[in-house]
Amino acid sequence: MTNERYEPTKAEMLAALVTGNTEMTQKMATVQRSHRFPTHLFIQIENMARVAGVPVSVIINELIDCGLEAVRQELPEDIVGQLTCVTNDQMERLATSEKEAVKKPAPATRNKSQSKK
């Protein structure tokens, strides 16, 4: 018998976010970068964000994380080490850390007497 706890994959966590079965909070350093998406991919990303009720940037980041997790599993450890190390140049370019609630509670509805002021 093993004492290992099941750790969901990044893809399972993203699917749970999209279906409304989990909430996420992210804390990370960010780098702004412009990217052109093929239309057929961006439509799916935008629709996934709409269904999940989160910003498109959250879905893009989570999809990239899912892809990186899957590719790392197929690579030799020495290459994975090269992908995950942070150089001094990269450290200098990092923005300040940000913490953002990915799913926010729905705003409270106003009653009729408050909305007619």
Buried (B, 14 or more C-beta within 10 A) or exposed (E): EEEEEEEEEBBEBBBBBBEEEBEBEEEEEBEEEEEEEEEEEBEEBBEBBEEBBBEBEBBBBBBEBBEBEEEEEEEEEEEBEEEEEEEEEEEEEEEEEEEBEBBEEEEEEEEEEEEEE
